[in-house]
Every structure is written in C-alpha cells, then in structure tokens.
Amino acid sequence: MAILVAGGAGYIGSHMVDRLIEKGRDVVVADNLSTGHRKAIHPKARFYQGDTRDRKFLDDLFEQETIEGVIHMDAFSLVGESMTNPLKYFDNNVVGMVTLLEAMQAHDVKYMVFSSTAATYGIPEKSPIQEDDHKAPINPYGESKLMMEHMIRWCDEAYGIKFVALRYFNAAGAKADGSIGEDHHPETHLIPIILQVAAGQRDKLQIFGNDYNTPDGTNVRDYVHVLDLADAHILALDYLLAGHDSQAFNLGSSTGFSNQQMLAAAREVTGQPIPAENAPRRGGDPDSLVADSSKAREILGWQPQYDDVHDIIRTAWAWKQSHPEGYQDR
Ligand code: UDP
C-alpha cells in the first residue's frame, strides 16, 4: 500500500516525501511541475506527471497503484497573487479538489490529509488562534482552502472519506543537510527574499507595511519548520488509519515574529547587513497570525523539533548557500 503525495515536487511536498521515505513508507508522487521541481522528487518515490484537475490522469494512477491514503498539498498558495488573479486559485485549488475527491471515491480511497492554512481565519478575533475560531478569509487563497475543507467535510458525510485538515501557519526552513529547499519563481516569501539579499542577489528587502496593529507596526507571523510540518502529516495519516474521525489542526510554533524581528534574526544568522526599507502594504495581509497548536500536540502527539526561528533560518541559509540559484531547472 502506497501513500500518494499530490504536489510532492513542491517545497513542502518534497520535504513530505523525504520524511515518508525516511520512515520506510512506499510513496507515489503526482505533480504537474507547474511550480514544483523534478529534481526535488526523492528518487525512491514513483513519480506521475499530471494535473489533479485531469480525471483520466488520476484514474490511471489509482488503477496502477494501490493507494492507502492521499496527502493533498497540490495547490497555489500566494496571498498576493490570489488577490489579483482569484480565478487561478479557484480553478487549480477548488476544481482540483473536486476531481481528486471524485477519483478517490471512484477508487475507494478513504483517507486524506489536506494542507490547509492560517489564511482560512482571515483577521483573527483573538490570538493565538484556535481551530474553532471564526473563519472569514480576506484573500482568495484562504477562501479557496476553506472551500476545500468544506468540500471534504461533505464527502466525509456522503462517502465516508475521512480527513485531517492541517492549517499551516508560515512554513519555513529546509532539510538541514541543504539537499532540498525552497525555490519559487518568482520568489515572494519573506525568508527566501531576505536570504537573497544576504547572498547579494537582491539589493534590499522591502518590508510591506509598517503601520499594522502590532508592537513594531510590521506583520507578525508564526514560522514552523517544514520538516515539523511533514511529521505532523505522518501522525495525521496514522491517526486516520487507526480509525479516528475527521479533524482540523493548527500547525505553528505558537510564537509570533514580526517582519522586523525576522530581519534582525536573519542578520544574526548570516552575519550580513541585509539592507531593508519600508514599502506599502501588500493586499490581503492580516496584522498578526499566531497559532495555538496545543490540539495537534495533545491529540496527534506532535512534537516539533524546531522551536527557535534562528535555527529555522539557519537551515534555509544552508540550502541557499549550497544551491544559490535553487534547482536551476527554470
Ligand atoms: N513580506 C515582506 N516583504 C517581502 C515578502 C514578504 O514584507 O518581500 C511580508 C509579508 O507582507 C508578510 C510576511 O512577510 O507580512 C510573510 O509573507 P510570506 O509571503 O512569506 O508568507 P504569507 O504570510 O503570505 O504566507
């Protein structure tokens, strides 16, 4: 029995596959390589290149492989881009989920661990955020993920497809040996952009907004190491396979860092000056997003290994130094 990782060539997906294989699981990857990288796919995973909106592709895959459960991390995930191109998000994310669920139902695959997001909460009513808190997304990315969560819930009711939705806060870092890491084109995420400046590939960091309702005026986010996220998926899958009911869990470190604090931490880790300037707000950014992850710790037994943002940045810096241009396949 194999685990299907949809989106297994992506940043989080490639770390997910690496961890599953390290733990002796049989892994199948589906990815259309629109943003993922062939070189990021573990050589021991069986790779099927195709799109989760393509029912024929999925039917062929489910016929050739015996899939026990699906880890669904195949979605577009850029807040800013979703504000200017919302239909791209509803098409890839929501339509992809419809087709994947149809294929799972047709091939009697009953378990899904789904990559959801803190962006489902919108502007949080309290901090840290708990799973049952009010959800009112303020960008199409978060809206698409919330719709996807609702869709699986109804498929659980109707077809008994059990799921765990994992609402990630800010995924960051890389495998400590620097062999896989984050490589987006264009890059929009805070840590890789800061490290591009540190590596001399970009003049300066632009900090988007300095008048938010936070202690230093810049956005506060909760950074969680990508391998800790991967471990939570394995725990979630085993939780479902053990017969437990569908659930949602927040995954974060429970500590918020402002963009200014992240910059200061990166200066310490890299020893580089990293010039920065204040810039206008980016659309769709809530002031602060910090997780209460106690439910995942208590119910799944999740124990994140990285609890210091400097250590997280250090792993991203190791990747940057060993792969200054990323996978070099674009
Ligand atoms: N950010 C920034 N400058 C950049 C990129 C990001 O100030 O060049 C800010 C962004 O506005 C947000 C935080 O960094 O407050 C984290 O953004 P990122 O895109 O990394 O993740 P998101 O929170 O959108 O998932």
Residues whose N, C-alpha, C, O or C-beta is under 5 A from the ligand:
A	BS01	UDP	V79 T188 H189 L190 I191 I193 Q206 I207 F208 N219 N259 R282 D285
